[in-house]
Every structure is written in C-alpha cells, then in structure tokens.
Amino acid sequence: MSLVEESCDPFYIGQHCHVKSCGTLDFLPIKCTFCELIYCKEHHTPHNHQCDKVPEKQRQSGVQYQSSQPCHICQFADIVNVVCEECASVCCMSHRTLEQHNCKTLPSNRPVSKPTASLPATSSTVKGVSLKRKGAKSIALERKVMVMKMKNKSKGPGSVPPDERLFINVTRTTTPEPCYYHFSKTWSVGLCQIMSDHQARAEKLIEEADKKLTSGGGFFSRVLGGGQRNTEDAIDLYSQAANNFKIAKLWSEAGNAFKKAASLNSSISKHESASQYVEAATAFKKNNKEEAVACLLEAVQVYEELGRFSIAAKHYASLGELYESDDILNIELAVKNFQKAADYYDSEESTSNANKFKLKVAHYSALTDTTEGYEKAVAIYEEVAARSIDNNLLKWSAKEYYFKAVLCTMCLRGESGEAITRYEEEFPSFMNTREHQLVAGLQEAISESNVDNFTVLVQEYDNISPLDKWLTSILLKIKKSINEDPDLC
C-alpha cells in the first residue's frame, strides 16, 4: 500500500474510507495495492476490508497480508514505507533519517577516492570549478540554517508563543517555492491543515485585490466607471481575505485587511467603512491594542459625522475599556471616553447605559484623591441614585450609590451628617440598610476622633459584606484624616 497522492487542488483535505459501514474522513488515506481503493487506518489491510483482489496463493495461506515492507533496521512493518532517496533502503518512520538508519551515503561510510597529483582527495572539479565535498559538519550547519530560515519566514498565528510553535515546510502544486508555517504543538493535524489552507486562500485574495487596484484600465474603462468597479471588487476581496485570516487566527493580518477595505470604502459608503474599522479593531484587540484604539477612533469619527450617536457611544465605551487594560493603561483617557459614552447615551435617552458609564467616571474620579474628583463623584452618585429611585427595578441599588456618596463626602469634608439626613429624606428605605448603619457609626467615630471604634465598625461590616478595592481605598483615606496610621484593620 502507499499513501494516496495529493490532489491537484491546493485546498484538498482527506478522503472517505471505501468501507460502507465506516466512511471515515481520513486526512492520511491509504490505497490498497490490490483493489486500488481508498481506506482508513483501520481498514487499510486486505484482511480488514476483505479484499477480493488478493492473489489466490496468499489468500489460501491464511496469513494476513501486510502490504508494507519491514524496516531493514528493526524489521517493523509500519503503515507507511519510507524509501531512502540516497541508498534506496526501506525504513519505518522511526528510522527514516540518514543517521537513524546509518545510511551508506553518509560521509563517514563513503569510500574516499585516492588522491591524484592534480586534485586533492576532498574535492572534485566540474568544468574547471572546484567543488568541495560536504562533510558532516557542513550538513549539520546547512540544517541549522534551514531551521533558522523556516523560523524567520514562517507564517502563522502570532498568538502562539515561540516555545510552543511547530514549524512545517509545505510544498504546494500552485507555487514551486516551499511555504513555511507555524502552528501550536497542541493542535491536531486536521486543524493545522484547515488553518494553513485558509491562510493560503487569504494571501491569494490579497494578491487579487492588489491587482484590482493597480489595473486602472483604459480611457473608456474609466469613463464607464470601471475604476470604481475595480475598487468595489478590491474591497470585497480584502473583506474575504480578512475573514480567512480570522479563521487562521492571524489577527494582525486580518486587521490590516479590514483597514484596507475600510480606507477604500470611505469614499463609497461611510457606514460600511466605519463597520470595517470596527471589524479591524476587533481583530487587533487580540494582539495589538494600540492599533485597535486607532481603528475605533476612525470609526467613531465616521459615526459622529453620520449622526449615529448611540453606536458612537458604544465604541467610546470600548475605547475606555481598552485604556483600562494593562497593555495601554491610561485612566485619564479611559475616564474621558467613558464620559463621552455617557453623554451620547444621555442624548439618545438611553438612561441605563448612561448610568453605567457615569458610575465608571465616578469610580475613577474618587480615586484621584482631589477635591474636584470627590465633588464630581458625589454629584454623579447623587444623580444616578435619584434616577434609580424612580425606577421600580433599580431603586434597591440606590442604597449603594448613596453609601458611596457619603464616603466621598467624608473624604471631602470629614463631616457628612447633613448629607446623610438629606439622603434619608430622599430615600427613606436607606435608613433600614447596613450601609446606613455603617456611615452613621463612622460619622460618630469621626466626630469623636475614635479610631478604634472606626476600625471595629469597618471590620464588622467586612465580615458580612467583604470590601472591594475601591471601598478599602476610600475608607483608608477617611481613616487617615483622623489618624496617620494607614492600617484599616
């Protein structure tokens, strides 16, 4: 038996087993040497698929015929025979390399020709050109150079860490030159094949799109609108290529293809251009957040020009979340974008979304530890709490906003009795909450400068409702105002 020859189609993947009860799609199908039909690994032997083309003598012997020849080193009959191109020996997969089966053509086993007067023993001449015979060190060096080239030129998902990459040299019928790819060692063979096919398809689409843009056509083609048709075709090709890159997990390539399509679309359809910038940003978020920010800024600019403020608000919120990430942490820009998102949602009367991002602004404003920041946080918490009281579904969250507003007031002025009384009038249910009991006790401890009582109250609250980082930071600042000791517990 022998491996089935690869189809001329570069995107060909496997064949089905000819056994009707099996029909397995095998990526390494095997052809029977007797009936010449395709079978999977389980049914590739004549005995397992009951081949009726086996010679009569072999059938009568009762021996299960093994089509593959035994390795001349270990005598193991592997599924696939490997024939050495140098010495024509049959080997199994374990002894396929020259060193593993001690190939006769290796430099150490080659007979050394006798030196002559005109030429040294280690060289020969071809048409007057001296060619040195390659030694073992030269072969090893060549292999190292080949591996280095493969690693430098390989294409594949950038998200795979270098120490987890599996490098493959692929020769396709469409291109004479070898193509180098890298995948993750944990991926299956089928997944690697699918991803390499999508990558090759995407690269071909990019080439076609580039040709569409460079071929301007003649005078009549430009008069009849051929140039715009070429541009539209190129946009479509770039979009298809980007989607194929996404399947292959090549996020940077996908983002760049979407960016090209968006740039070309800016003079044809601004809405589609903005959508493609968003697609590019989604791809870049995987490994290049700075490029993602640039694409989102292009998108929101277009949406603002079109008057699509609710969509612009959504992407301003995405920008704020990107600036929150550790890769490009910038709280000032995050707050700025969250504020824009809240303002646009307010203008579109999307109260719940506006409140969500206003609370983020208040959260970061309070952490600035400035008078302006505390005043802004208090104003936002009071505004969102007032809106929540009027909504039967949200009114129970008002206690949290009043609680945080009181804490910010304590950081701002120390004394918060007036604010607590006002919040009790606005939301009487606030008096029956644990948050009200805590702030009332804290206000009493502050007025008496009783740090121990302050610490006990905070510990009791933390035992039932654990404090998050924000509350812990704010309570530490309040405690510092009555005692320089920063330890809360």
C-alpha positions as CSV (number, residue, x, y, z in Angstrom):
1,M,0.0,0.0,0.0
2,S,1.0,3.6,-0.5
3,L,-0.2,7.0,0.5
4,V,-2.8,8.5,-1.8
5,E,-1.2,11.2,-3.9
6,E,-2.3,14.7,-3.0
7,S,-5.0,16.2,-5.2
8,C,-4.1,19.0,-7.6
9,D,-6.5,21.2,-5.6
10,P,-4.4,23.1,-3.1
11,F,-7.3,23.0,-0.7
12,Y,-7.9,19.3,-0.9
13,I,-8.3,17.7,2.6
14,G,-8.5,13.9,3.0
15,Q,-10.8,11.2,1.6
16,H,-13.5,8.9,2.9
17,C,-12.9,5.2,3.7
18,H,-14.4,2.9,1.0
19,V,-15.9,0.5,3.6
20,K,-19.6,1.4,3.6
21,S,-20.0,0.7,7.3
22,C,-17.1,3.1,8.1
23,G,-16.9,6.0,5.7
24,T,-14.4,7.8,7.9
25,L,-12.9,11.0,6.6
26,D,-9.1,10.3,6.9
27,F,-6.6,13.1,6.4
28,L,-3.9,10.4,5.5
29,P,-5.9,7.9,3.4
30,I,-4.3,4.7,2.2
31,K,-4.8,3.0,-1.2
32,C,-4.8,-0.8,-1.3
33,T,-2.2,-2.1,-3.8
34,F,-4.6,-4.9,-4.9
35,C,-8.0,-3.3,-5.4
36,E,-6.7,0.3,-5.6
37,L,-9.5,1.6,-3.4
38,I,-9.2,4.2,-0.6
39,Y,-9.3,3.1,3.1
40,C,-8.7,4.5,6.5
41,K,-6.1,3.3,9.0
42,E,-8.5,0.7,10.5
43,H,-9.3,-1.0,7.2
44,H,-6.2,-0.5,5.1
45,T,-5.0,-4.1,5.2
46,P,-6.6,-6.6,2.7
47,H,-7.8,-8.8,5.5
48,N,-9.7,-6.0,7.3
49,H,-11.6,-4.8,4.2
50,Q,-11.9,-8.4,2.8
51,C,-10.1,-7.5,-0.4
52,D,-11.2,-9.8,-3.3
53,K,-8.2,-8.9,-5.4
54,V,-5.6,-10.6,-3.3
55,P,-3.8,-13.4,-5.2
56,E,-5.2,-16.9,-4.5
57,K,-1.9,-18.3,-3.1
58,Q,-1.7,-15.5,-0.5
59,R,-5.4,-16.0,0.4
60,Q,-5.0,-19.7,0.9
61,S,-2.0,-19.3,3.1
62,G,-4.2,-17.9,5.9
63,V,-1.7,-15.2,6.7
64,Q,-3.0,-11.6,7.0
65,Y,-1.1,-9.9,4.2
66,Q,0.9,-6.9,5.3
67,S,1.3,-4.6,2.3
68,S,4.1,-2.5,3.8
69,Q,7.6,-3.9,3.8
70,P,9.5,-4.4,7.1
71,C,12.2,-1.9,8.1
72,H,15.6,-3.2,7.3
73,I,16.8,-2.0,10.8
74,C,14.1,-3.1,13.2
75,Q,12.0,-5.4,10.9
76,F,8.8,-3.4,11.9
77,A,6.2,-3.2,9.1
78,D,4.9,0.3,9.5
79,I,1.7,1.5,7.8
80,V,3.7,3.8,5.6
81,N,7.0,2.8,4.0
82,V,9.8,5.4,3.7
83,V,12.3,4.7,1.0
84,C,15.6,6.5,1.4
85,E,16.4,8.6,-1.6
86,E,20.1,8.0,-1.1
87,C,20.5,4.3,-0.5
88,A,17.0,3.0,-1.6
89,S,16.6,1.2,1.8
90,V,13.1,0.6,3.2
91,C,12.7,2.2,6.6
92,C,9.9,2.7,9.2
93,M,9.1,6.2,10.4
94,S,11.4,5.8,13.4
95,H,14.5,5.2,11.1
96,R,13.6,7.4,8.2
97,T,16.5,9.9,8.6
98,L,20.0,9.2,7.2
99,E,21.6,9.0,10.7
100,Q,18.9,6.8,12.1
101,H,19.3,4.0,9.6
102,N,23.0,4.5,9.2
103,C,22.8,5.4,5.5
104,K,25.6,4.2,3.3
105,T,25.9,7.7,1.7
106,L,26.9,9.4,5.0
107,P,30.4,10.9,4.8
108,S,31.8,8.5,7.4
109,N,30.8,5.5,5.3
110,R,31.7,6.8,1.9
111,P,34.8,5.3,0.3
112,V,37.5,8.0,-0.1
113,S,38.9,8.2,-3.6
114,K,42.7,8.1,-4.0
115,P,44.3,11.5,-4.3
116,T,45.8,12.4,-7.6
117,A,48.5,14.8,-8.5
118,S,46.2,17.4,-9.8
119,L,43.3,17.3,-7.3
120,P,43.1,16.9,-3.5
121,A,41.2,13.9,-2.1
122,T,38.4,16.0,-0.7
123,S,37.5,17.9,-3.8
124,S,36.4,17.5,-7.4
125,T,36.2,19.7,-10.5
126,V,33.3,20.4,-12.8
127,K,34.2,22.4,-15.9
128,G,37.2,23.9,-14.1
129,V,35.3,24.9,-10.9
130,S,36.5,23.2,-7.7
131,L,33.7,21.8,-5.6
132,K,34.5,20.7,-2.0
133,R,32.8,17.5,-0.8
134,K,30.4,18.2,2.1
135,G,31.3,16.8,5.4
136,A,29.2,16.0,8.5
137,K,29.8,19.5,9.9
138,S,28.7,21.2,6.7
139,I,25.5,19.1,6.6
140,A,24.7,20.0,10.2
141,L,25.3,23.7,9.5
142,E,23.1,23.6,6.5
143,R,20.3,22.1,8.6
144,K,20.7,24.8,11.2
145,V,20.5,27.5,8.6
146,M,17.4,25.9,7.1
147,V,15.7,25.8,10.5
148,M,16.6,29.5,11.1
149,K,15.1,30.4,7.7
150,M,12.0,28.4,8.5
151,K,11.5,30.2,11.8
152,N,12.1,33.7,10.3
153,K,9.9,33.2,7.2
154,S,7.2,31.1,8.7
155,K,3.6,32.4,8.7
156,G,1.1,31.6,11.3
157,P,-0.9,32.8,14.4
158,G,1.2,35.3,16.3
159,S,-0.7,34.4,19.5
160,V,1.2,31.1,19.7
161,P,4.2,31.5,22.0
162,P,7.6,30.9,20.2
163,D,8.4,27.9,22.5
164,E,5.1,26.2,21.7
165,R,5.3,26.5,17.9
166,L,5.5,23.6,15.5
167,F,7.2,24.5,12.2
168,I,6.1,22.9,8.9
169,N,7.5,23.1,5.4
170,V,4.6,22.9,2.9
171,T,5.1,22.4,-0.9
172,R,2.0,23.3,-2.9
173,T,1.2,22.5,-6.5
174,T,0.4,26.1,-7.2
175,T,3.7,27.5,-6.0
176,P,7.1,25.9,-6.7
177,E,8.8,27.5,-3.7
178,P,8.3,26.0,-0.3
179,C,6.0,27.7,2.2
180,Y,6.8,27.8,5.9
181,Y,4.0,27.8,8.5
182,H,4.0,27.5,12.3
183,F,1.2,26.2,14.5
184,S,0.7,25.2,18.1
185,K,2.0,21.9,19.2
186,T,-1.3,21.2,20.9
187,W,-3.4,21.5,17.7
188,S,-4.5,18.4,15.7
189,V,-3.2,17.7,12.2
190,G,-6.6,18.5,10.7
191,L,-6.8,21.9,12.4
192,C,-3.3,22.8,11.1
193,Q,-4.3,21.8,7.6
194,I,-7.5,23.8,7.7
195,M,-5.8,26.9,9.0
196,S,-2.9,26.7,6.5
197,D,-5.5,26.4,3.7
198,H,-7.4,29.5,4.9
199,Q,-4.1,31.4,5.2
200,A,-3.1,30.5,1.7
201,R,-6.6,31.4,0.4
202,A,-6.4,34.8,2.2
203,E,-3.0,35.5,0.7
204,K,-4.3,34.7,-2.7
205,L,-7.3,37.1,-2.2
206,I,-4.9,39.9,-1.1
207,E,-2.9,39.5,-4.3
208,E,-6.1,39.6,-6.4
209,A,-7.2,42.7,-4.6
210,D,-3.9,44.4,-5.1
211,K,-4.1,43.6,-8.8
212,K,-7.6,45.1,-9.0
213,L,-6.3,48.4,-7.6
214,T,-3.2,48.6,-9.8
215,S,-5.0,47.8,-13.0
216,G,-6.6,51.1,-13.7
217,G,-7.9,50.1,-17.2
218,G,-8.0,52.2,-20.3
219,F,-9.7,55.5,-21.1
220,F,-13.1,54.0,-21.9
221,S,-13.0,51.9,-18.8
222,R,-12.5,55.0,-16.6
223,V,-15.3,56.8,-18.5
224,L,-17.7,53.9,-18.0
225,G,-16.9,53.6,-14.3
226,G,-14.5,50.7,-14.5
227,G,-12.2,52.2,-11.9
228,Q,-15.0,52.3,-9.2
229,R,-16.0,48.7,-10.0
230,N,-12.4,47.6,-9.5
231,T,-12.3,49.4,-6.2
232,E,-15.5,47.7,-5.1
233,D,-14.2,44.4,-6.1
234,A,-11.0,45.0,-4.2
235,I,-13.0,46.0,-1.1
236,D,-14.9,42.7,-1.3
237,L,-11.7,40.7,-1.8
238,Y,-10.0,42.4,1.1
239,S,-13.0,41.6,3.3
240,Q,-12.9,37.9,2.3
241,A,-9.2,37.8,2.9
242,A,-9.7,39.3,6.4
243,N,-12.3,36.7,7.3
244,N,-10.0,33.9,6.1
245,F,-7.2,35.3,8.2
246,K,-9.5,35.3,11.2
247,I,-10.2,31.6,10.7
248,A,-6.5,31.0,10.6
249,K,-6.1,33.1,13.8
250,L,-3.8,35.6,12.1
251,W,-5.3,38.7,13.9
252,S,-2.8,41.3,12.7
253,E,-3.2,40.3,9.0
254,A,-7.0,40.2,9.4
255,G,-6.9,43.7,11.0
256,N,-4.8,45.1,8.2
257,A,-7.0,43.6,5.5
258,F,-10.1,45.2,7.2
259,K,-8.3,48.5,7.4
260,K,-7.6,48.5,3.7
261,A,-11.2,47.7,2.9
262,A,-12.4,50.5,5.3
263,S,-10.0,53.1,3.7
264,L,-11.2,52.3,0.2
265,N,-14.8,52.4,1.4
266,S,-14.5,55.8,2.9
267,S,-15.3,57.5,-0.5
268,I,-18.1,55.0,-1.4
269,S,-20.0,54.1,1.8
270,K,-19.1,55.7,5.1
271,H,-21.3,53.5,7.1
272,E,-19.6,50.3,5.7
273,S,-16.2,52.0,6.2
274,A,-16.9,52.5,9.9
275,S,-18.2,49.0,10.3
276,Q,-14.9,47.6,8.7
277,Y,-12.9,49.8,11.0
278,V,-14.7,48.2,13.9
279,E,-14.0,44.8,12.5
280,A,-10.3,45.7,12.2
281,A,-10.3,46.9,15.9
282,T,-11.9,43.6,17.0
283,A,-9.1,41.7,15.3
284,F,-6.4,43.9,16.6
285,K,-7.7,43.6,20.2
286,K,-6.1,40.1,20.2
287,N,-2.5,41.2,20.0
288,N,-2.2,44.9,19.2
289,K,-4.4,47.1,21.4
290,E,-2.8,50.4,20.2
291,E,-3.9,49.6,16.6
292,A,-7.4,48.7,17.9
293,V,-7.6,52.1,19.5
294,A,-6.6,53.8,16.3
295,C,-9.3,51.9,14.3
296,L,-12.0,52.7,16.8
297,L,-11.2,56.4,16.8
298,E,-11.6,56.3,13.0
299,A,-14.9,54.5,13.4
300,V,-16.4,56.9,16.0
301,Q,-15.4,59.9,13.9
302,V,-17.4,58.5,11.0
303,Y,-20.4,57.6,13.2
304,E,-20.4,61.1,14.6
305,E,-20.5,62.6,11.1
306,L,-23.4,60.3,10.2
307,G,-25.3,61.3,13.5
308,R,-25.2,57.7,14.8
309,F,-24.6,58.7,18.4
310,S,-25.8,55.6,20.1
311,I,-23.3,53.5,18.0
312,A,-20.6,56.1,18.6
313,A,-21.3,55.8,22.4
314,K,-20.9,52.0,22.3
315,H,-17.4,52.4,20.7
316,Y,-16.4,55.2,23.0
317,A,-17.2,52.7,25.8
318,S,-15.0,50.1,24.1
319,L,-12.2,52.7,23.9
320,G,-12.5,53.3,27.6
321,E,-12.2,49.6,28.3
322,L,-9.1,49.4,26.2
323,Y,-7.5,52.2,28.1
324,E,-8.4,50.3,31.3
325,S,-6.4,47.2,30.2
326,D,-2.8,46.7,31.5
327,D,-1.3,46.8,28.0
328,I,-2.0,50.5,27.4
329,L,-3.2,51.6,30.8
330,N,-4.3,55.3,30.8
331,I,-7.0,56.1,33.4
332,E,-7.3,59.7,32.3
333,L,-8.2,58.7,28.7
334,A,-10.4,55.9,30.0
335,V,-12.5,58.4,32.0
336,K,-12.6,60.8,29.1
337,N,-14.1,58.1,26.8
338,F,-16.5,56.8,29.4
339,Q,-17.8,60.4,29.8
340,K,-18.3,60.8,26.1
341,A,-20.2,57.5,26.0
342,A,-22.4,58.6,28.9
343,D,-23.1,61.9,27.3
344,Y,-24.1,60.3,23.9
345,Y,-26.3,57.7,25.7
346,D,-28.0,60.6,27.6
347,S,-28.7,62.4,24.4
348,E,-30.3,59.3,23.0
349,E,-32.3,58.8,26.2
350,S,-30.6,55.5,27.0
351,T,-30.7,56.1,30.7
352,S,-29.4,52.7,31.9
353,N,-26.4,52.7,29.6
354,A,-25.7,56.4,30.6
355,N,-25.8,55.5,34.3
356,K,-23.4,52.5,33.7
357,F,-20.6,54.7,32.3
358,K,-21.3,57.7,34.6
359,L,-20.7,55.3,37.5
360,K,-17.3,54.3,36.0
361,V,-16.4,58.0,35.7
362,A,-17.4,58.5,39.4
363,H,-15.4,55.4,40.4
364,Y,-12.1,56.7,38.9
365,S,-12.8,60.4,39.9
366,A,-12.9,59.4,43.5
367,L,-9.6,57.6,43.3
368,T,-7.8,60.7,42.1
369,D,-7.9,61.9,45.8
370,T,-8.6,65.5,44.7
371,T,-11.3,68.0,45.8
372,E,-12.5,68.2,42.2
373,G,-12.6,64.4,41.8
374,Y,-14.6,63.9,45.1
375,E,-17.1,66.6,44.1
376,K,-17.6,65.1,40.7
377,A,-18.1,61.6,42.2
378,V,-20.6,62.9,44.7
379,A,-22.6,64.7,42.0
380,I,-22.7,61.6,39.8
381,Y,-23.7,59.2,42.7
382,E,-26.5,61.5,43.7
383,E,-27.7,61.9,40.2
384,V,-27.7,58.1,39.5
385,A,-29.3,57.4,42.9
386,A,-32.1,59.9,42.1
387,R,-32.8,58.3,38.8
388,S,-32.8,54.8,40.3
389,I,-35.4,55.8,43.0
390,D,-38.0,56.5,40.2
391,N,-37.5,53.0,38.7
392,N,-39.0,50.1,40.5
393,L,-36.4,47.7,39.1
394,L,-33.4,49.9,40.1
395,K,-34.5,51.6,43.3
396,W,-32.9,49.0,45.5
397,S,-29.5,49.8,44.0
398,A,-29.9,53.4,45.2
399,K,-28.6,52.5,48.7
400,E,-25.2,51.6,47.2
401,Y,-24.9,55.0,45.4
402,Y,-26.0,57.0,48.5
403,F,-23.5,54.9,50.5
404,K,-20.6,55.8,48.2
405,A,-21.7,59.4,48.0
406,V,-21.5,59.6,51.8
407,L,-18.0,58.1,51.8
408,C,-16.8,60.6,49.2
409,T,-18.3,63.4,51.3
410,M,-16.4,62.2,54.3
411,C,-13.1,62.3,52.2
412,L,-14.0,65.8,51.0
413,R,-15.2,67.5,54.2
414,G,-14.9,64.9,57.0
415,E,-18.4,65.8,58.3
416,S,-21.3,64.2,56.4
417,G,-24.2,64.4,58.8
418,E,-26.1,66.9,56.6
419,A,-25.7,64.6,53.5
420,I,-26.9,61.5,55.4
421,T,-30.0,63.4,56.6
422,R,-30.8,64.6,53.0
423,Y,-30.4,61.1,51.6
424,E,-32.8,59.7,54.4
425,E,-35.4,62.2,53.2
426,E,-34.9,61.4,49.5
427,F,-34.9,57.6,50.1
428,P,-36.4,56.6,53.5
429,S,-35.6,52.9,52.9
430,F,-31.9,53.9,53.1
431,M,-32.3,54.1,57.0
432,N,-33.0,50.4,57.2
433,T,-29.8,49.3,55.4
434,R,-26.5,48.1,56.7
435,E,-24.8,50.8,54.7
436,H,-26.7,53.5,56.6
437,Q,-25.8,51.9,59.9
438,L,-22.1,51.9,58.9
439,V,-21.9,55.5,57.7
440,A,-23.9,56.7,60.7
441,G,-21.4,54.9,63.0
442,L,-18.4,56.2,61.0
443,Q,-19.7,59.8,61.3
444,E,-20.0,59.4,65.0
445,A,-16.4,57.9,65.3
446,I,-15.1,60.8,63.1
447,S,-16.7,63.5,65.3
448,E,-15.3,61.8,68.4
449,S,-11.9,61.1,66.7
450,N,-12.3,57.5,67.9
451,V,-10.1,55.4,65.6
452,D,-10.7,52.1,67.4
453,N,-14.5,52.5,67.0
454,F,-14.0,53.3,63.4
455,T,-11.9,50.1,62.9
456,V,-14.4,47.9,64.7
457,L,-17.3,49.2,62.6
458,V,-15.4,48.5,59.4
459,Q,-14.4,45.0,60.5
460,E,-18.0,44.1,61.4
461,Y,-19.2,45.3,58.0
462,D,-16.4,43.5,56.2
463,N,-17.3,40.2,57.9
464,I,-20.7,40.1,56.3
465,S,-20.1,42.1,53.1
466,P,-16.5,41.9,52.0
467,L,-15.0,45.2,51.0
468,D,-13.7,45.6,47.4
469,K,-10.6,47.6,46.5
470,W,-12.4,50.8,45.9
471,L,-14.2,50.8,49.3
472,T,-11.0,49.8,51.0
473,S,-9.1,52.6,49.4
474,I,-11.7,55.2,50.3
475,L,-12.1,54.0,53.9
476,L,-8.3,54.2,54.3
477,K,-8.3,57.8,53.2
478,I,-11.1,58.6,55.7
479,K,-9.1,56.9,58.5
480,K,-6.0,58.9,57.6
481,S,-8.0,62.1,58.1
482,I,-8.4,61.2,61.8
483,N,-5.2,59.2,62.3
484,E,-2.0,59.0,60.4
485,D,-1.9,55.1,60.9
486,P,-2.8,53.7,57.4
487,D,-3.8,50.2,58.7
488,L,-7.5,49.7,58.5
489,C,-7.7,46.5,60.5
